[in-house]
Amino acid sequence: MPEEILEPQAKLQKIEDDEKNKQVECETKLHGPGETPPNPLSKNQLKKQKRLEKYEEFKKARRLKERERQKQKRLEAQAQGLPTRNGPSRKELKKRQTEVDKQELGKLSVAIDLDYDELMHDRDVAKCIKQCLRIYTINRRSTCPGQLHLTGIKTDGRIHTSLKRNDGWENWHLKYHFDTTHMEVFPKENIIYLTCESDTVLDSIEEGKIYIIGGLVDHNHHKGLCHKRAIENGLHTARLPLNEHVNMKTRAVLSTFHVFEILLRVSEGKSWTEAIIETLPERKGAKPKLNLEETENHLNDKDVANEIIADNICD
């Protein structure tokens, strides 16, 4: 029937049908036949996305402003004859780290295993990268920095994307290994994977060994996964001697940067007890254990005290 002689109601229905057909055709072109169009974002998700975009937009400006403020403080301190910095200069830190990087495997060599991209939520991926940044900072400011590697990074994966949000990440003094795991980078016989489930206690740090720390932030959703992967790959495993040196109120499960800091402190010459006590937060309630000799002396002193009390009671 010609369009001119259609009734008004029929014309309206035809227009609506045409619009629907155009919408379906457009969606088919965008998503392909058989593909489901993505769900629209909720109001909260849109707000969050806008906040993130705004934060990224002004991030560089804030950083430049902070650098200018620090520069002004140094100039004021210099004018008053005060020290301009508390620690070594950036130039000294860079020189120190460059010397370590020249070695094939240094006194302490650590790799963070980041081959867990698909097992973490976006928020946990961000936390993982923050821990890597903290590890880099701790190592860089150490008097005896170790050699640091990041392995298992998937190119353009979520961990890589999160890394890119940190300005200058490409210039960090560590070794990145994209699309290659620690198994492909280091000799198998030199690898020791650190897991709290291991039956082997790490008594000392060996030069020439590479210590792997799992970069998995999962809030115990994948308990024992790092240990399981290490065993399946036929790797040596070990755990830090926490129970042998300290008593803790909580479980002996540590974050990635705490494990690294303990290793670094021991490599600097501190005892395991000192390194653990200095590194762990107060909420862990870590208290040093008495060694056998101290325990015997403590018991002898206690026996003597009890005998004196008994004598006083008899008198």
HELIX and SHEET records of a PDB file:
HELIX    1   1 GLU A    3  ILE A    5  5                                   3    
HELIX    2   2 PRO A    8  HIS A   31  1                                  24    
HELIX    3   3 LYS A   43  ALA A   79  1                                  37    
HELIX    4   4 ARG A   90  ASP A  101  1                                  12    
HELIX    5   5 ASP A  117  LEU A  119  5                                   3    
HELIX    6   6 ASP A  122  ARG A  140  1                                  19    
HELIX    7   7 ARG A  158  LYS A  164  1                                   7    
HELIX    8   8 TRP A  169  ASN A  171  5                                   3    
HELIX    9   9 HIS A  182  VAL A  185  1                                   4    
HELIX   10  10 LYS A  188  ASN A  190  5                                   3    
HELIX   11  11 LEU A  225  GLU A  232  1                                   8    
HELIX   12  12 LEU A  242  HIS A  245  1                                   4    
HELIX   13  13 THR A  256  SER A  267  1                                  12    
HELIX   14  14 TRP A  272  THR A  279  1                                   8    
HELIX   15  15 GLU A  282  LYS A  284  5                                   3    
HELIX   16  16 LEU A  292  CYS A  314  1                                  23    
SHEET    1   A 6 LYS A 175  PHE A 178  0                                        
SHEET    2   A 6 GLN A 147  ILE A 153  1                                        
SHEET    3   A 6 SER A 109  ASP A 113  1                                        
SHEET    4   A 6 ILE A 210  GLY A 214  1                                        
SHEET    5   A 6 ILE A 191  LEU A 194  1                                        
SHEET    6   A 6 HIS A 236  ALA A 238  1                                        
SHEET    1   B 2 VAL A 246  ASN A 247  0                                        
SHEET    2   B 2 LYS A 287  PRO A 288 -1                                        
END                                                                             
